[in-house]
């Protein structure tokens, strides 16, 4: 997974690359020359020529960001159970990320999630590596807006989401939930529990980064600020559990366990199961759907 040493520099370089090409420092190719007009962007992989108005896009992660910006990919991974599954009905599904299959979709731009995918895709068509773990939601959506040349749409989508967040926080504040602590977990299937941070799906980004809800201190300092996930034993799980538990998988495996049942959050009925697939993604389309679910579930605990 790509990690940027200097996020600000990369974003600045990216913006400058687009701006410079737009100012005419490098003439755009025309259809008469054999290709559509292009822009030149600067990335950590170097300068990349991309279509000024991409029409046949493949996105391997955060597809919901592209959909929110009005871009439907020409092919996708299996999106069954995701928040945006209906939006992708009829779109071809690729199996393994292999060159031969990707070529068959005739993409004019690929947006990929890791270096392995980049090495394959960049030999096929213009490719941009999306540094999703290095960017906030706002930075990522603006990044996608720049790549897809949908900057105004990106601004509008973010404004709508921010308004929705503020309304949700007001509702949680009224019910005295906003100042509570939250843990995002799932059973590891072996008697332990995985604990997650804000960049590993399962609602973590929405809870911690968007709604600004707090995690227990050990999660804040060692998981959110660290490796983003940790497998812990049941014997120490109480150190990681806040006032509310968001659990993605394995609740039935924990029910009846003496330690689990003794946790204050469990005793208070503040355990909220979520669908793993629905909450896997961190894109803004999925986050809108996830926010509706979590808000309703949290408010119900106060009825």
C-alpha positions as a Markdown table, in Angstrom:
| # | Residue | x | y | z |
|---|---|---|---|---|
| 1 | Unk | 0.0 | 0.0 | 0.0 |
| 2 | Unk | 1.4 | 3.4 | -1.0 |
| 3 | Unk | 2.3 | 5.8 | 1.7 |
| 4 | Unk | 3.2 | 9.4 | 1.1 |
| 5 | Unk | 6.0 | 10.9 | 3.0 |
| 6 | Unk | 4.6 | 14.4 | 2.5 |
| 7 | Unk | 0.9 | 14.5 | 1.9 |
| 8 | Unk | 0.8 | 18.3 | 1.5 |
| 9 | Unk | 3.5 | 18.3 | -1.1 |
| 10 | Unk | 1.9 | 15.6 | -3.1 |
| 11 | Unk | -1.5 | 17.3 | -3.1 |
| 12 | Unk | 0.2 | 20.6 | -4.1 |
| 13 | Unk | 2.1 | 18.9 | -6.8 |
| 14 | Unk | -1.0 | 17.3 | -8.1 |
| 15 | Unk | -2.9 | 20.6 | -8.2 |
| 16 | Unk | 0.0 | 22.4 | -9.8 |
| 17 | Unk | 0.3 | 19.7 | -12.5 |
| 18 | Unk | -3.3 | 20.1 | -13.4 |
| 19 | Unk | -3.1 | 23.9 | -13.3 |
| 20 | Unk | 0.0 | 24.1 | -15.4 |
| 21 | Unk | -1.4 | 21.8 | -18.1 |
| 22 | Unk | -4.6 | 23.8 | -18.1 |
| 23 | Unk | -2.6 | 27.0 | -18.7 |
| 24 | Unk | -1.1 | 25.6 | -21.9 |
| 25 | Unk | 2.4 | 24.8 | -20.8 |
| 26 | Unk | 2.0 | 21.5 | -22.7 |
| 27 | Unk | -0.3 | 21.5 | -25.7 |
| 28 | Unk | -3.3 | 19.2 | -25.4 |
| 29 | Unk | -3.5 | 16.4 | -27.9 |
| 30 | Unk | -6.5 | 16.6 | -30.1 |
| 31 | Unk | -8.7 | 13.9 | -31.6 |
| 32 | Unk | -7.2 | 14.6 | -34.9 |
| 33 | Unk | -3.8 | 13.5 | -33.5 |
| 34 | Unk | -5.3 | 10.2 | -32.5 |
| 35 | Unk | -6.5 | 10.9 | -29.0 |
| 36 | Unk | -8.8 | 13.1 | -27.0 |
| 37 | Unk | -7.6 | 16.2 | -25.2 |
| 38 | Unk | -5.5 | 15.5 | -22.2 |
| 39 | Unk | -4.3 | 17.1 | -19.0 |
| 40 | Unk | -0.9 | 16.5 | -17.4 |
| 41 | Unk | -0.9 | 15.8 | -13.6 |
| 42 | Unk | 2.0 | 15.4 | -11.3 |
| 43 | Unk | 2.0 | 12.4 | -8.9 |
| 44 | Unk | 4.5 | 10.4 | -6.9 |
| 45 | Unk | 4.7 | 8.1 | -9.9 |
| 46 | Unk | 5.8 | 11.1 | -12.0 |
| 47 | Unk | 3.9 | 13.2 | -14.6 |
| 48 | Unk | 0.9 | 11.4 | -16.0 |
| 49 | Unk | -1.2 | 12.3 | -19.0 |
| 50 | Unk | -4.9 | 11.7 | -18.4 |
| 51 | Unk | -8.0 | 12.4 | -20.5 |
| 52 | Unk | -9.4 | 15.9 | -19.9 |
| 53 | Unk | -12.9 | 14.4 | -19.9 |
| 54 | Unk | -12.6 | 10.6 | -19.2 |
| 55 | Unk | -15.4 | 8.5 | -20.5 |
| 56 | Unk | -14.3 | 4.9 | -19.8 |
| 57 | Unk | -13.1 | 4.7 | -16.2 |
| 58 | Unk | -12.2 | 1.8 | -14.0 |
| 59 | Unk | -11.9 | 2.4 | -10.2 |
| 60 | Unk | -10.7 | -0.3 | -7.9 |
| 61 | Unk | -11.6 | 1.3 | -4.5 |
| 62 | Unk | -13.8 | 4.2 | -3.5 |
| 63 | Unk | -16.1 | 3.5 | -6.5 |
| 64 | Unk | -18.7 | 5.3 | -4.5 |
| 65 | Unk | -16.7 | 8.6 | -4.8 |
| 66 | Unk | -16.8 | 8.3 | -8.6 |
| 67 | Unk | -20.5 | 7.5 | -8.5 |
| 68 | Unk | -21.2 | 10.5 | -6.3 |
| 69 | Unk | -19.3 | 12.6 | -8.9 |
| 70 | Unk | -21.5 | 11.3 | -11.7 |
| 71 | Unk | -19.1 | 8.8 | -13.1 |
| 72 | Unk | -20.2 | 5.2 | -13.7 |
| 73 | Unk | -17.3 | 2.8 | -14.3 |
| 74 | Unk | -17.2 | 0.7 | -17.4 |
| 75 | Unk | -16.3 | -2.3 | -15.3 |
| 76 | Unk | -16.1 | -3.0 | -11.5 |
| 77 | Unk | -15.4 | -5.5 | -8.8 |
| 78 | Unk | -18.2 | -7.5 | -7.3 |
| 79 | Unk | -20.3 | -4.8 | -5.5 |
| 80 | Unk | -23.0 | -7.1 | -4.1 |
| 81 | Unk | -24.2 | -5.9 | -0.8 |
| 82 | Unk | -22.5 | -2.5 | -1.0 |
| 83 | Unk | -24.4 | 0.8 | -0.6 |
| 84 | Unk | -24.0 | 1.5 | -4.3 |
| 85 | Unk | -24.9 | -2.0 | -5.7 |
| 86 | Unk | -28.0 | -0.8 | -7.5 |
| 87 | Unk | -26.0 | 1.9 | -9.2 |
| 88 | Unk | -23.7 | -0.7 | -10.8 |
| 89 | Unk | -26.4 | -3.1 | -12.0 |
| 90 | Unk | -25.5 | -4.2 | -15.5 |
| 91 | Unk | -21.9 | -3.0 | -15.2 |
| 92 | Unk | -19.4 | -5.8 | -16.1 |
| 93 | Unk | -17.6 | -7.4 | -13.2 |
| 94 | Unk | -14.0 | -8.3 | -13.5 |
| 95 | Unk | -12.6 | -11.2 | -11.5 |
| 96 | Unk | -8.9 | -11.1 | -11.0 |
| 97 | Unk | -7.2 | -7.8 | -11.7 |
| 98 | Unk | -5.5 | -9.0 | -14.9 |
| 99 | Unk | -4.3 | -7.1 | -17.9 |
| 100 | Unk | -6.0 | -9.2 | -20.5 |
| 101 | Unk | -9.4 | -8.7 | -19.0 |
| 102 | Unk | -8.9 | -5.0 | -18.2 |
| 103 | Unk | -7.9 | -4.3 | -21.8 |
| 104 | Unk | -11.2 | -5.8 | -23.0 |
| 105 | Unk | -13.1 | -2.9 | -21.3 |
| 106 | Unk | -11.1 | -0.3 | -23.3 |
| 107 | Unk | -10.5 | 2.0 | -20.4 |
| 108 | Unk | -9.2 | 5.5 | -21.0 |
| 109 | Unk | -8.4 | 6.0 | -17.2 |
| 110 | Unk | -7.8 | 3.7 | -14.3 |
| 111 | Unk | -7.8 | 4.8 | -10.6 |
| 112 | Unk | -6.3 | 2.1 | -8.5 |
| 113 | Unk | -5.7 | 1.5 | -4.8 |
| 114 | Unk | -2.2 | 0.0 | -4.5 |
| 115 | Unk | 1.2 | -0.3 | -6.2 |
| 116 | Unk | 0.5 | -3.9 | -7.5 |
| 117 | Unk | -2.6 | -2.7 | -9.3 |
| 118 | Unk | -0.7 | 0.4 | -10.6 |
| 119 | Unk | 2.0 | -1.8 | -12.1 |
| 120 | Unk | -0.6 | -3.7 | -14.0 |
| 121 | Unk | -2.9 | -0.9 | -15.0 |
| 122 | Unk | -0.3 | 1.7 | -16.0 |
| 123 | Unk | 0.7 | -0.6 | -18.9 |
| 124 | Unk | -2.8 | -0.4 | -20.3 |
| 125 | Unk | -4.0 | 3.2 | -20.0 |
| 126 | Unk | -3.4 | 6.3 | -18.0 |
| 127 | Unk | -3.4 | 5.3 | -14.3 |
| 128 | Unk | -3.7 | 7.3 | -11.1 |
| 129 | Unk | -2.9 | 5.7 | -7.7 |
| 130 | Unk | -5.4 | 6.8 | -5.1 |
| 131 | Unk | -3.7 | 7.2 | -1.7 |
| 132 | Unk | -6.9 | 6.6 | 0.3 |
| 133 | Unk | -5.2 | 5.9 | 3.6 |
| 134 | Unk | -3.2 | 9.1 | 3.4 |
| 135 | Unk | -6.1 | 11.4 | 2.7 |
| 136 | Unk | -9.1 | 12.6 | 4.6 |
| 137 | Unk | -12.6 | 12.2 | 3.0 |
| 138 | Unk | -12.6 | 15.8 | 1.9 |
| 139 | Unk | -9.1 | 15.6 | 0.4 |
| 140 | Unk | -9.9 | 12.3 | -1.3 |
| 141 | Unk | -13.2 | 13.5 | -2.9 |
| 142 | Unk | -11.4 | 16.7 | -4.1 |
| 143 | Unk | -8.6 | 14.5 | -5.4 |
| 144 | Unk | -11.1 | 12.4 | -7.3 |
| 145 | Unk | -12.8 | 15.5 | -8.5 |
| 146 | Unk | -9.6 | 16.8 | -10.0 |
| 147 | Unk | -8.7 | 13.5 | -11.6 |
| 148 | Unk | -12.2 | 13.2 | -13.2 |
| 149 | Unk | -12.4 | 16.9 | -13.9 |
| 150 | Unk | -15.5 | 17.2 | -11.7 |
| 151 | Unk | -14.3 | 19.8 | -9.3 |
| 152 | Unk | -17.6 | 21.7 | -9.0 |
| 153 | Unk | -19.5 | 18.5 | -8.4 |
| 154 | Unk | -17.0 | 17.5 | -5.7 |
| 155 | Unk | -17.6 | 20.7 | -3.9 |
| 156 | Unk | -21.4 | 20.3 | -4.1 |
| 157 | Unk | -21.2 | 16.7 | -2.9 |
| 158 | Unk | -19.0 | 17.6 | 0.1 |
| 159 | Unk | -21.3 | 20.6 | 1.0 |
| 160 | Unk | -24.3 | 18.3 | 1.1 |
| 161 | Unk | -22.6 | 15.7 | 3.2 |
| 162 | Unk | -21.2 | 18.2 | 5.7 |
| 163 | Unk | -24.7 | 19.6 | 6.2 |
| 164 | Unk | -26.0 | 16.1 | 6.8 |
| 165 | Unk | -23.3 | 15.5 | 9.3 |
| 166 | Unk | -24.1 | 18.6 | 11.2 |
| 167 | Unk | -27.8 | 17.6 | 11.4 |
| 168 | Unk | -26.8 | 14.2 | 12.6 |
| 169 | Unk | -24.5 | 15.6 | 15.3 |
| 170 | Unk | -27.3 | 17.9 | 16.5 |
| 171 | Unk | -29.6 | 14.9 | 16.9 |
| 172 | Unk | -26.9 | 12.9 | 18.8 |
| 173 | Unk | -26.1 | 16.0 | 21.0 |
| 174 | Unk | -29.8 | 16.2 | 21.9 |
| 175 | Unk | -29.8 | 12.6 | 23.1 |
| 176 | Unk | -26.4 | 13.0 | 25.0 |
| 177 | Unk | -24.7 | 10.6 | 22.7 |
| 178 | Unk | -22.2 | 12.9 | 21.1 |
| 179 | Unk | -19.8 | 13.0 | 24.0 |
| 180 | Unk | -19.7 | 9.2 | 24.5 |
| 181 | Unk | -16.8 | 6.9 | 23.4 |
| 182 | Unk | -17.1 | 4.4 | 20.6 |
| 183 | Unk | -15.2 | 1.2 | 19.6 |
| 184 | Unk | -15.3 | -0.5 | 16.2 |
| 185 | Unk | -14.7 | -4.2 | 16.5 |
| 186 | Unk | -15.3 | -7.7 | 15.1 |
| 187 | Unk | -14.7 | -11.2 | 16.4 |
| 188 | Unk | -11.5 | -12.8 | 15.1 |
| 189 | Unk | -13.1 | -16.3 | 15.2 |
| 190 | Unk | -10.5 | -17.6 | 17.6 |
| 191 | Unk | -11.7 | -16.2 | 20.9 |
| 192 | Unk | -10.2 | -12.8 | 20.4 |
| 193 | Unk | -11.4 | -9.5 | 18.9 |
| 194 | Unk | -10.2 | -7.2 | 16.1 |
| 195 | Unk | -10.3 | -3.5 | 17.0 |
| 196 | Unk | -10.2 | -1.0 | 14.2 |
| 197 | Unk | -9.2 | 2.7 | 13.6 |
| 198 | Unk | -10.6 | 5.3 | 11.3 |
| 199 | Unk | -9.2 | 4.1 | 8.0 |
| 200 | Unk | -10.0 | 0.4 | 7.9 |
| 201 | Unk | -13.7 | 0.5 | 6.9 |
| 202 | Unk | -16.4 | -0.8 | 9.2 |
| 203 | Unk | -17.7 | 2.7 | 9.9 |
| 204 | Unk | -14.5 | 3.9 | 11.5 |
| 205 | Unk | -14.0 | 6.8 | 9.2 |
| 206 | Unk | -17.6 | 7.9 | 9.6 |
| 207 | Unk | -17.5 | 7.7 | 13.4 |
| 208 | Unk | -14.1 | 9.1 | 14.2 |
| 209 | Unk | -13.2 | 11.4 | 11.3 |
| 210 | Unk | -16.6 | 12.7 | 10.1 |
| 211 | Unk | -18.8 | 12.7 | 13.2 |
| 212 | Unk | -15.8 | 13.4 | 15.4 |
| 213 | Unk | -16.9 | 10.9 | 18.0 |
| 214 | Unk | -14.3 | 9.8 | 20.4 |
| 215 | Unk | -12.6 | 6.4 | 20.9 |
| 216 | Unk | -11.1 | 5.0 | 24.1 |
| 217 | Unk | -7.7 | 6.5 | 24.7 |
| 218 | Unk | -5.8 | 3.4 | 23.8 |
| 219 | Unk | -7.5 | 3.2 | 20.4 |
| 220 | Unk | -6.9 | 6.9 | 19.7 |
| 221 | Unk | -3.2 | 6.7 | 20.5 |
| 222 | Unk | -2.2 | 3.2 | 19.4 |
| 223 | Unk | -4.7 | 2.2 | 16.6 |
| 224 | Unk | -6.0 | 5.3 | 15.0 |
| 225 | Unk | -2.6 | 6.9 | 15.2 |
| 226 | Unk | -0.9 | 3.6 | 14.4 |
| 227 | Unk | -1.5 | 0.4 | 12.5 |
| 228 | Unk | -5.3 | 0.9 | 12.2 |
| 229 | Unk | -6.2 | -2.6 | 13.4 |
| 230 | Unk | -5.2 | -4.8 | 16.2 |
| 231 | Unk | -6.1 | -8.4 | 17.3 |
| 232 | Unk | -6.6 | -8.4 | 21.1 |
| 233 | Unk | -7.4 | -11.2 | 23.5 |
| 234 | Unk | -10.7 | -11.3 | 25.4 |
| 235 | Unk | -8.7 | -10.9 | 28.7 |
| 236 | Unk | -7.8 | -7.3 | 27.8 |
| 237 | Unk | -10.7 | -6.3 | 25.7 |
| 238 | Unk | -12.2 | -4.1 | 28.4 |
| 239 | Unk | -9.3 | -1.6 | 27.8 |
| 240 | Unk | -10.5 | -1.1 | 24.3 |
| 241 | Unk | -14.2 | -0.9 | 24.8 |
| 242 | Unk | -16.0 | 2.5 | 25.0 |
| 243 | Unk | -19.6 | 3.4 | 25.9 |
| 244 | Unk | -20.8 | 2.1 | 22.5 |
| 245 | Unk | -19.7 | -0.9 | 20.5 |
| 246 | Unk | -20.0 | -1.1 | 16.7 |
| 247 | Unk | -19.5 | -4.7 | 15.7 |
| 248 | Unk | -19.1 | -5.8 | 12.1 |
| 249 | Unk | -19.0 | -9.6 | 12.5 |
| 250 | Unk | -19.1 | -12.3 | 15.0 |
| 251 | Unk | -21.6 | -11.0 | 17.6 |
| 252 | Unk | -23.1 | -14.4 | 18.0 |
| 253 | Unk | -19.7 | -15.9 | 18.8 |
| 254 | Unk | -19.4 | -13.5 | 21.7 |
| 255 | Unk | -22.8 | -13.7 | 23.2 |
| 256 | Unk | -22.7 | -15.8 | 26.4 |
| 257 | Unk | -19.0 | -15.2 | 27.0 |
| 258 | Unk | -18.6 | -14.1 | 30.6 |
| 259 | Unk | -16.1 | -11.3 | 29.9 |
| 260 | Unk | -18.2 | -10.0 | 27.0 |
| 261 | Unk | -21.4 | -10.0 | 29.0 |
| 262 | Unk | -19.7 | -8.1 | 31.8 |
| 263 | Unk | -18.7 | -5.1 | 29.6 |
| 264 | Unk | -20.7 | -2.0 | 30.6 |
| 265 | Unk | -21.6 | -1.3 | 27.0 |
| 266 | Unk | -23.0 | -4.7 | 26.6 |
| 267 | Unk | -25.0 | -4.5 | 29.9 |
| 268 | Unk | -26.4 | -1.1 | 28.8 |
| 269 | Unk | -27.5 | -2.5 | 25.4 |
| 270 | Unk | -25.2 | -0.2 | 23.5 |
| 271 | Unk | -24.0 | -2.8 | 21.0 |
| 272 | Unk | -24.8 | -2.0 | 17.4 |
| 273 | Unk | -24.3 | -4.7 | 14.8 |
| 274 | Unk | -23.5 | -3.5 | 11.3 |
| 275 | Unk | -23.4 | -5.3 | 8.0 |
| 276 | Unk | -19.7 | -6.0 | 7.1 |
| 277 | Unk | -20.2 | -5.4 | 3.4 |
| 278 | Unk | -22.3 | -2.4 | 3.7 |
| 279 | Unk | -19.8 | -0.8 | 6.0 |
| 280 | Unk | -16.6 | -2.0 | 4.3 |
| 281 | Unk | -16.2 | 1.1 | 2.1 |
| 282 | Unk | -15.3 | 4.6 | 3.2 |
| 283 | Unk | -16.4 | 6.5 | 0.1 |
| 284 | Unk | -18.8 | 9.4 | 0.4 |
| 285 | Unk | -21.7 | 7.5 | -1.3 |
| 286 | Unk | -21.4 | 4.7 | 1.2 |
| 287 | Unk | -20.9 | 7.1 | 4.1 |
| 288 | Unk | -24.2 | 8.7 | 3.3 |
| 289 | Unk | -26.0 | 5.4 | 3.6 |
| 290 | Unk | -24.0 | 4.3 | 6.6 |
| 291 | Unk | -24.8 | 7.6 | 8.4 |
| 292 | Unk | -28.5 | 7.0 | 8.1 |
| 293 | Unk | -28.1 | 3.5 | 9.6 |
| 294 | Unk | -25.9 | 4.5 | 12.5 |
| 295 | Unk | -27.9 | 7.6 | 13.4 |
| 296 | Unk | -31.1 | 5.6 | 13.6 |
| 297 | Unk | -29.4 | 2.8 | 15.6 |
| 298 | Unk | -27.8 | 5.2 | 18.0 |
| 299 | Unk | -31.0 | 7.1 | 18.6 |
| 300 | Unk | -32.9 | 3.9 | 19.3 |
| 301 | Unk | -30.6 | 3.1 | 22.2 |
| 302 | Unk | -31.9 | 6.2 | 23.9 |
| 303 | Unk | -35.6 | 5.4 | 23.5 |
